[in-house]
Amino acid sequence: MNTFGKLFTVTTFGESHGAAVGGVVDGMPAGIDVDLDFIQQELNRRRPGQSKITTSRQEGDRVELLSGVFEGKSTGCPIGFVVRNENQHSQDYENLRTTYRPSHADYTYQQKYGIRDHRGGGRSSARITISRVVAGALAKLVLRRYGISIQAYTSQVGDISLDSDYRNYDLSLTEQNAVRCPDPEKAALMEQLISEVKAQGDTIGGVITCVIKGCPVGVGEPEFDKLHAVLGAAMLGINAVKGFEIGDGFAFATKRGSEVNDRFVSCGTAAAQPTDGTMPTIRTLTNHSGGIQGGISNGEDIFFRVAFKPVATLLQPQETVDLEGNATTLTARGRHDPCVLPRAVPVVEAMAAITILDQLLVMNNSFLRQ
């Protein structure tokens, strides 16, 4: 499927070396101020060529809105958009026409469809995430009306990592370095490591942490559409993602319930609690659960981590096979990211925004008309 979401949906199209990539967003609430500069700013955070540690491909990535917006406001009709490709070097990929890159989508696409676009990976290219970022920017414009914010950052590159508690960092510093890491000292080390890896024609992976603030209680469904499950699906659908954990995640495996249960407390004094039988405001003293319990948001910050593998295309020799199964050695050409983390931060935020807005609408379709 090329469509994500139930009520707020995005359908994407395009290939890395085709004429354009784009999409259609349906379910956008009417009357929302559509800030084109903000949407473009989000795309600029994802675009190639923005620093020496990203691919050198130069693309303006200028978004064109084709429908669904009138006099600066959403009309409630589908929003069509397109971003045209301008700087393809398709000839750089000619040696991939008959060869499979290890750990890439080349082989699986060929086997599934019987045909593949070898130029930059075609539909499997991370360039397709442009459409997700545009849709995510539109979702953010809705969410910020209701005090819901989403902030992602690079928390690990290779063996250089930040403390797991996001509260220990000033997340406003995230955009002040090329790696998008809120710790300036660790950011410098990460950038140095990525540069070293790039010089070797190699690639490296890492982790992005995302924090969602202001999400109300009650978002998510109790069975197959648990909120952490749909967030996990959204993240695992991003190119190169191989792992997802919510809250303390895999650390739970070594803990006892007495160590990690999030204790409930009532806010304010007993005298301040309502006397009409309504539920008092309740919070948790800790947040090991990552803001989700029983698959439903509990009002605390939602936080999760997303693990990215190293980019599969290396600019150094790799043993592989050709389309006939004959052993061969491949040295890829072209322009590739040595580490996807810096450019993937806005993609993670976008998919989180799409998911949260869609789930809010599922929970209560009249929520955004209040």
C-alpha positions in Angstrom: 0.0 0.0 0.0 1.1 3.5 -0.7 -1.4 5.1 1.7 -0.9 5.6 5.5 -3.6 6.5 8.0 -7.4 6.0 8.5 -9.0 9.5 8.6 -6.0 11.7 8.1 -4.3 9.9 5.2 -1.3 10.5 3.0 -0.9 8.7 -0.4 2.6 9.0 -2.0 3.9 8.7 -5.5 7.2 9.1 -7.4 10.7 7.7 -7.7 14.1 8.9 -6.8 15.1 9.6 -10.5 11.7 10.2 -11.9 10.2 13.5 -12.8 8.9 14.3 -9.2 7.7 12.9 -5.9 4.5 14.0 -4.3 1.3 12.9 -2.7 -2.3 13.6 -1.7 -3.3 14.4 1.9 -6.9 13.6 2.7 -8.8 14.3 5.9 -7.1 17.6 6.6 -9.5 19.6 8.8 -10.9 22.7 7.1 -10.0 26.2 8.2 -6.4 25.5 9.2 -3.9 28.3 8.3 -1.6 26.6 5.8 1.8 28.1 6.4 3.8 27.3 3.2 7.0 28.8 4.6 6.7 26.3 7.5 6.2 23.4 5.2 9.2 24.4 3.1 11.3 24.8 6.3 10.5 21.3 7.2 11.5 20.1 3.8 14.7 22.1 4.0 15.6 20.1 7.2 15.3 16.9 5.1 16.8 18.0 1.8 20.2 16.7 0.6 23.3 18.7 0.4 22.8 20.7 3.6 26.2 19.8 5.2 29.4 18.0 4.5 28.2 14.9 6.3 25.2 14.4 4.0 24.9 13.4 0.3 26.2 16.1 -2.1 23.1 15.8 -4.3 21.7 19.4 -4.7 18.0 19.7 -4.8 15.8 22.7 -4.0 13.0 20.5 -2.9 10.5 23.3 -3.5 6.9 22.1 -2.7 4.0 23.1 -4.9 0.5 22.8 -3.4 -1.9 21.9 -6.1 -5.3 21.7 -4.4 -7.1 21.9 -1.1 -6.0 25.3 0.0 -7.9 28.6 -0.7 -6.7 32.0 0.5 -4.2 30.4 2.8 -6.6 28.1 4.6 -7.4 24.4 4.2 -10.7 23.8 2.6 -11.3 20.2 3.9 -10.7 18.8 0.4 -7.7 16.7 -0.6 -4.4 18.6 -0.6 -2.3 17.5 -3.6 1.3 18.5 -3.8 4.4 17.8 -5.8 8.2 18.3 -5.4 10.1 18.1 -8.7 13.4 16.2 -9.0 16.1 18.5 -10.5 19.5 17.0 -9.9 19.5 13.3 -10.9 22.8 11.7 -12.0 21.2 8.5 -13.4 24.3 7.5 -15.2 26.1 6.9 -11.9 23.9 3.9 -11.3 24.3 2.1 -14.6 26.6 -0.5 -13.0 23.7 -1.5 -10.7 21.4 -2.5 -13.6 22.5 -6.1 -13.4 23.9 -6.3 -9.9 22.3 -6.5 -6.4 23.6 -4.3 -3.6 24.0 -6.2 -0.4 21.2 -5.4 2.2 19.4 -3.1 -0.3 16.0 -3.5 -1.8 17.3 -4.4 -5.2 16.8 -8.1 -4.9 13.5 -8.1 -3.1 12.0 -5.6 -5.6 13.1 -7.6 -8.5 11.7 -10.8 -7.1 8.4 -9.2 -6.1 7.7 -7.2 -9.2 9.9 -8.7 -11.9 11.2 -5.2 -12.6 13.0 -2.5 -10.7 14.3 1.0 -11.2 18.1 0.7 -10.6 18.6 4.5 -10.7 19.0 5.4 -7.1 16.7 2.7 -5.9 13.6 4.1 -7.6 10.6 3.8 -5.2 12.8 2.3 -2.5 14.9 5.4 -2.2 14.7 7.6 0.9 13.9 10.5 -1.4 10.3 9.3 -1.2 10.2 10.5 2.4 9.7 14.0 1.0 6.0 13.2 0.8 5.9 12.1 4.4 7.6 15.4 5.5 5.0 17.5 3.6 2.1 15.6 5.1 3.7 15.7 8.6 4.1 19.5 8.3 0.4 19.8 7.6 -0.4 17.6 10.5 1.9 19.7 12.7 0.0 22.8 11.7 -3.1 21.2 13.1 -1.6 19.8 16.2 0.1 23.0 17.3 -3.3 24.6 17.5 -4.0 22.3 20.4 -0.7 22.5 22.2 0.7 19.3 20.9 4.4 19.5 20.0 6.8 16.9 18.5 10.6 17.1 18.8 13.0 14.5 17.6 16.8 14.5 17.8 19.8 12.3 17.1 20.6 10.5 20.3 23.3 8.0 19.0 25.6 7.6 16.1 27.7 4.4 16.2 29.0 4.0 19.8 28.6 7.7 20.6 25.3 8.1 22.6 23.4 10.5 24.8 21.8 9.6 28.2 18.5 7.9 27.6 16.6 10.5 29.6 15.6 13.3 27.2 14.8 15.6 30.1 18.5 16.0 30.7 18.9 18.0 27.5 17.8 21.4 26.1 16.1 20.1 23.0 16.0 23.7 21.5 19.7 23.2 20.7 18.9 20.3 18.3 18.9 22.4 15.1 22.2 24.2 16.0 24.5 21.6 14.5 24.6 19.4 11.4 23.9 16.2 13.3 20.8 17.5 15.0 21.9 16.5 18.5 21.0 18.7 21.5 24.4 18.0 23.2 27.0 20.2 21.5 30.0 18.2 22.7 28.5 14.8 21.6 27.4 16.4 18.4 30.9 17.3 17.5 32.1 13.8 18.2 29.3 12.4 16.1 30.1 14.7 13.2 33.7 13.7 13.4 32.8 10.0 13.3 30.5 10.4 10.3 33.2 12.3 8.5 35.7 9.5 9.1 33.3 6.9 8.0 32.5 8.9 4.8 36.2 9.2 4.0 36.4 5.4 4.1 33.5 5.0 1.7 31.6 3.3 4.5 28.3 4.1 6.4 27.2 4.0 10.0 23.9 3.7 11.9 22.4 5.2 15.0 19.3 6.1 17.0 16.8 9.0 16.9 14.7 9.8 20.0 11.3 11.5 19.7 9.3 13.3 22.3 5.6 14.2 21.9 4.2 16.7 24.5 0.6 17.8 25.1 -1.1 14.6 23.8 -4.4 14.3 25.7 -5.5 11.2 27.6 -7.4 8.6 25.7 -5.6 8.5 22.3 -5.2 5.0 20.9 -7.3 1.8 20.7 -7.2 -1.1 23.2 -6.5 -4.0 20.8 -4.9 -4.0 17.4 -4.4 -0.3 17.1 -2.7 0.4 20.4 -1.0 3.8 20.1 2.5 2.4 20.5 1.7 -0.2 17.9 0.6 2.4 15.3 3.6 4.6 16.2 5.8 1.6 15.8 4.3 0.8 12.4 4.8 4.4 11.3 8.5 4.4 12.3 9.3 0.9 11.0 8.0 2.0 7.6 10.7 4.6 7.3 13.7 3.6 5.1 16.6 2.0 7.0 14.7 1.6 10.3 15.3 -1.7 12.1 14.2 -1.1 15.6 11.5 0.7 17.7 11.1 1.0 21.5 8.6 3.0 23.5 9.4 4.3 27.0 12.1 2.2 28.7 11.6 -0.4 26.0 14.0 -3.3 26.2 15.3 -2.1 29.6 12.1 -3.5 31.0 13.4 -7.0 30.3 15.9 -6.8 33.2 13.6 -5.0 35.7 11.0 -5.9 38.3 7.5 -4.4 38.4 8.3 -2.7 41.7 11.1 -0.8 39.9 9.3 0.4 36.9 5.5 0.7 37.7 4.4 4.3 37.1 2.7 5.3 40.3 -0.5 7.4 40.0 -0.9 10.6 42.1 -3.6 13.3 42.2 -2.5 16.8 41.3 -3.1 19.5 43.8 -4.3 19.2 47.4 -7.2 17.2 48.6 -9.2 20.4 49.3 -8.7 21.4 45.7 -10.3 18.2 44.3 -13.8 18.5 42.8 -16.7 17.5 45.0 -19.2 16.8 42.2 -18.0 13.3 41.6 -15.8 14.1 38.5 -12.4 12.5 38.1 -9.6 14.6 39.6 -6.5 15.3 37.5 -4.2 12.4 37.7 -0.5 12.1 36.8 2.2 9.6 37.2 5.3 10.1 39.3 7.5 8.4 36.7 7.1 7.7 33.0 8.8 4.4 32.3 5.8 3.5 30.1 6.5 6.4 27.7 3.1 8.0 28.1 1.1 5.0 26.9 -0.6 2.4 29.0 -2.9 -0.4 27.7 -2.2 1.0 24.3 -3.8 4.4 25.2 -2.1 7.7 26.0 -2.2 8.7 29.7 -1.4 12.4 29.3 2.3 12.1 30.1 5.0 12.8 27.5 5.2 10.1 24.8 8.7 9.2 24.0 10.3 6.5 21.9 13.5 5.6 20.1 14.1 4.5 16.5 17.1 2.5 15.4 18.5 3.1 11.9 20.9 0.7 10.2 23.9 1.9 8.2 23.0 2.9 4.6 23.3 -0.2 2.4 25.1 1.5 -0.5 28.9 1.6 0.2 31.5 3.4 -1.9 33.9 0.5 -1.4 34.1 -3.0 -2.9 31.4 -5.5 -1.8 31.0 -9.1 -2.8 27.6 -9.8 -4.3 25.9 -11.6 -7.2 24.4 -10.4 -10.5 20.8 -11.1 -11.8 21.9 -14.5 -13.0 23.4 -15.5 -9.6 27.0 -15.2 -10.7 29.5 -14.0 -8.0 30.8 -10.5 -8.7 32.3 -7.5 -6.9 30.4 -4.2 -6.8 31.8 -0.8 -6.1 28.8 1.6 -6.1 29.0 5.1 -7.5 26.8 8.1 -7.0 26.0 10.4 -4.1 25.0 8.8 -0.8 24.6 9.6 2.8 27.2 8.1 5.1 24.7 8.3 7.9 20.9 8.9 7.5 20.3 10.2 11.0 20.6 14.0 10.5 18.2 14.0 7.6 15.9 11.4 9.2 15.0 13.5 12.2 12.3 15.5 10.4 11.0 12.3 8.9 10.5 10.7 12.3 8.7 13.9 13.5 6.5 13.9 10.4 5.4 10.3 10.8 4.7 10.9 14.5 2.6 14.0 13.7 0.6 12.1 11.0 0.0 9.2 13.5 -1.1 11.4 16.4 -3.5 13.5 14.3 -5.0 10.4 12.7 -5.5 8.8 16.0 -7.1 11.9 17.5 -9.6 11.9 14.7 -10.3 8.2 15.2 -10.8 8.8 18.9 -13.2 11.7 18.3 -13.9 13.0 14.8 -15.3 16.2 16.2 -12.3 16.8 18.4 -10.8 19.4 16.0 -14.0 21.3 15.6 -14.2 22.2 19.3 
